[in-house]
Amino acid sequence: MLVPVLATPPHSLIFVERAQHLRRHPGQIAFPGGAADASDAGDPVRTALRELEEEIGVESERVRVAGRLPDSKQEFYRFIVTPIVGVLDAATRFLVDGEEIASLFAVPLAAILAAGALYEDTAIIAAHGKTMYAFDYEGRHIWGFTGGILKSFVDAWSEPESALRSAIEAAF
């Protein structure tokens, strides 16, 4: 999985909306990504960059890897996901594949980092019995696994002397 950050102001994170016909997570909002292939040779960065190109047409040459977030376990399907954070250069153009991805959209980094923007979703916590985070933007509700990755990103960004924040800002 790649957490894509646009280098072009206003700096934003890119999310995808998965196609409705998919067996797994239809219509859900996510970061680009998927399962590793043999060609990735066990390298999560290669997996993230390959999936980014397959899903939204961004070539790896357009991405500057800024770091990685802690591995996350996707409980339902029992996947371990390694979120890679990458900054997309100013000349990046998108080409949504249309098969797996219905659309993509950008959310300004400032909106995500605003105090209280990311919150514990009490309705989902009540339904699932565990802490889940959510973020709402322009009528979109980002929650579940993606909300957890977003929480991990915000936590890493907000650390004093954050190496991730420094690497991202250096790529701007």
N, C-alpha and C positions, 0 to 999 in steps of 0.2 A: 504494500500500500504506500502511496506517495501523498504526503500532505503538501500540496502545491501552493507556493506563495508567489504572487505576482510582484516582480521588481518594479513595474510601472506604477506610479502613484495614481489613485490612492492604493497603497499596498493592500492586497486582498488575498484571502484564501479561496481556492477554487473547489467547488463541490460538484458532484454529478448526481443526477436523478436516474436511478436504474429503470430500465424498460419494464413496462407492466406485464409482459408475457414471460418474464424470467421465472424459473422454478424457485430460486433462492432470492429472497428480499425484493420482490417486485415493487417498483415505484418508490423504494426507499432512497433517502438522501445519504450519500456516502462520499468518501474520498476515492479517487481512482485506485484500482488495485484488484488483485485476484491471486489465484494459486500459482505457486512456483511451477516452472517447467524444467525438464532435464537440462535444457539449454542455459538455464540460469546458474547451473553448477553450485546450487546451494547458497548463492549470494543474494541476500534480500534487497540490496541496492539494484542489482541487475533485474530482479523480479519487478520491483517497483517501477523502474524506468521502462521496461518492456511493456508492462501493463498500461502505463501512462500513454505510451505511443499507440498501443492497440485501441484503447478506449477513447482517447480525445485527441489523437494525432500529434502529440508533442514529442519531437525527437529528443533523444538523450543529450545531444549537443546543446540544447536550449536550457538544460537544467544544471544548476550548480547545487550539489548536495551540501546541505548545511548541517545535517546531523541526523540522529535517529532518536525516537522516543522509546520508552520501555516497551518490551514485548507485551502484547495483550492477548488474552485468551477469549476467543469468540465461543461462548459457552454452548450454544445450540448445536453448531456443527463441529465443535471441538477443534477449531483451528487455532494455531498460535500465529499471530500477526505481528510483524515488525514494521512499525510506521517509520518511514523515511521522510525527512523534511527536505524539500528542494525548492530553490528559488528559480522561477521561470524568467528568462531574460526578456528584455523589452520588446524584442522582435517576435515573440511567441505568437503563433496563430493556432487556433483550435480547429479540429475536424472531428466532430462527434461521430462515432462509428454507427450509431443508429440501431445496431443489433442488441448490444448490451446496455447502452446508455441512451436515454431519451433526450436529455438536455444537460447543460452545465450552467452554473451561475457563480458569480463572485460575491463574497461578503467582505466588506472592508475590515482589515485587521483591527482598526480602532473600535469598531462595533463589537467584535468578539472579545477584545480586551477590556471593554468598559465594565466598571464595577457592577456586579449583579447580573450581567448579561447571560452568563452561563450559570445555570441553577440546578439544584436537585429537583427532579421531576416527581413530585409526590404522588401523582396519579399512577405513573408507571411503577414507582417504587411499591405502591400498594398492590398493584396487579402482579408484579414479578418477585416481590419480597427481597429485593436488593437495591442498593443505591445506584441510581442512574441519573445521568446529567442530560440537560437539554438546553437548547439555544433557539430562539425564535427570531426570524428575520424576514421581513416582507411577506408575511403569510406562510412561510415555510417553518416547519417544526423539525429541528435536527435533534435526534435523540438516540437512545440505545447505544449500540457499539460505537457509532460515529460520535455521539455525544461524549462517550468515555475517552475516545482519542482526542477530541477537542479539549477536554479537561486536562489531559496529559500535556497537550501542547501549551495551553494557558499556564499551567503550573511550571513547565520548563521555561517558558518565556519570562515568567514573573520572578524566578529565582534571583536573588542578589548575585551579581557577577555572572549572569546567565551566558554560558558558552553558546547555547542555541541562538539566543537573541543577538549576540555579537556576530555570529556567523551569518545570520540572515541580514542584519543591517549592513554588514560589510559587502554583501552581494547587491545591495541597492545602489 
